[in-house]
């Protein structure tokens, strides 16, 4: 076979497979977020895939128990006590708001 045909075929196959590589599963980033001055802690699993707001989760941690929070699909999570808005950048941060009082605090990775 001609080398140029083999090279051309290799390039075409590589380009055809490129979307599959883009969808390769990337493990989520597991983080614990501690908030100050409010005493809240959250364990979050932040997706590193496209559209992380649909595949990320956060757990509210209190009294050595974790409870899955509901998601609003804008990287926001909530329960009856608090709501948290997560910024899934290189360093995960969040802002938590108490639902009863409206008091806010910033959360950072522990």
N, C-alpha and C positions, 0 to 999 in steps of 0.2 A: 504494500500500500504506500502511496505517496505520503511523505512526512507532512506536507502542508495540509493534506486532507485530514490526517490524524490530528494535527494541531487544531484545525478548524473545528473538528468534531468535539474535541476536548473542551474548547472554549464554549461551544454551544451547550454541551451537557452541563458545564459549570454554571452558566447563566440560568439554565432551566432549573437547576437545583438550588439557586440562591434563595428563593422564597422559603424553601424548606429550612434552610439554615437560620433564616430570620425568625422562624417560629420555634426553634430549638428551645426546650424548656430550661429556663434559668431559675435556680432555686430562689425563693423569696428571702428577703432580709428580715431576720428575726431580731426585734429590738424591744427593750424595756424602756418605757418613757416615764420619767419621774417629773412631777410638776411642782412648781414653787410659785407663790407661797402656799398654795392649796396642797393638801396631803394626798394627792391621787397618784396612782400608779397604773400603767397600762402595758400589757404585753401585746405587741403587734407583729403581724406577719405581713410585710409590705412586698407586694409583687414587683418583680423587675421586668415583667412582660409588658407589651403595649397595653394601654388602658388599665393601669393598676387599680383604679378606683373600683373596678368590677371584680377583682380577685384578691384584694387585700382584706384583712380582718384585724380587729382589735378586741382584746379582752380586758374587762374592768377587773382589777385585782384588789380584793379587800378581805381581811381576816383569813389569809392563806387560801383563798378560793378565787378562781377565775371564772368570769361570766362573759360569754360572747355578747358583744354589743351589736345592735342593729346598725345597718349601713344606709347612708343616704346617697351613695354612688357619686359623691363629689369629694371623696376622701374624708368624709365626715362620718362619725360614729356616735351613737347615743344610747342611753338607757334612761330609766326614771330619775336618776340622780344628776348625771352630767351629759354634756355633749362635747365632743372633741373633734377639731378640724386638724387633720394631719397634712404636713408638707413633706412629700416624699422625695426630697432632693438627695444630694450626696450624703448629707447628714440629716437624719430624720428629726424633725421638730413638730410640735403641735401646740395648739391653744385649746385649753379646756375651759368650759363655762358651766358653772353650777346652774341647773335648771330652775331651782327655787329662788335663788338670790341674784343671779346674773353676774356674780363675781367671776372674774377671769384670771387665769394663770398661764404661764408659758411652761411647756414641757420639753425636755431634752433627753437624749439617749443617756442611759446610765452606763 
